[in-house]
Amino acid sequence: MTACAITPTLSSSTAELAWLFQHKLGENLDDANMHYKQEWSKEMAVVFGKKTPDLEELIHPQTADQTTAPAARREIQKWTQRS
């Protein structure tokens, strides 16, 4: 059973979310687009732990830390947002 079979509105919600993301961050159609992009950049800096992600490291992690660090950062971010 697929997620779409369980929640038939999921694909509609996903499409709406994708459109919203593209409208706010992917283009300059929204007057506050630079604000959204700056905030997104801050969030991604937390997730990646630095300003510029090493894509090769993310695609092909070589060490245990490189393998587990992204998941650990996501968990830390979840807990810090709750408080």
N, C-alpha and C positions, 0 to 999 in steps of 0.2 A: 504494500500500500504506500502510495506517495504522499508527500505533504500536501500537494494540491488536491488529492482525493479527500484528505481529512478536512482541509480548509479551502474550499473552492474559491474563496475571495482572496486567497494569498497572492495569486498571480496579478490580480488587479491592484492590490495594495503594494506589491513589489514594483509594479510599473509606475504607480503614482509616486512612490518614494524615489525611484530612479529619476523620474522627471523633475521632482523637486530638487534633488541633489544637483542635477545638471543645470537647472535654471539658476540656482543660488550660487554654485561654485564653478560650474563648467563654462559659463558664459558671463558676459557683463550686462545682462538684461535687467538685473535687479540693482536698484540704486545703492544698496548696501553690499554689493558683491565683494568689494575689497575687505570689508570688515569680516564677512564670512570666511574668506580665504585666509585671512590672518589668524582667525580663531581655529580654523581647521589645521593650519600649519602648526600652531601651538600644541594641539591635541596629538598630531602625528609625531611631533618632536618627543612627546612623552612616550608614545608607543614605541618608537624606534630608539629612544634613548640618546639621540643625537640629532643634529640638524639635517644631515643628509644620509639617508639609508644606504647601506652597502648592499645593493641588489644581488650581487654575486653571493654574498654571505647569506642572505635570506633564501635564495634559491637553492644553494648547496652548502648548508651549514657543515663545518668541519669539526667543531668541538661540541662538548655537551652543553656548554654555556650558550653557544650560538643556537643550539637546538631548543633549549628550554627558556631562554631569556624572553622571547616575544610573548609566550604564554604567561610567564611570571609578571611581566609588565602589565598585561591586560588584567590579571587578577588584582594587582596592586591598584590599578586605576579604578576598577569596580569598587574596591573597598574605600578608596579615598573619596569617591563621589558620593557614597552613602552617608558619610559623616558631615 
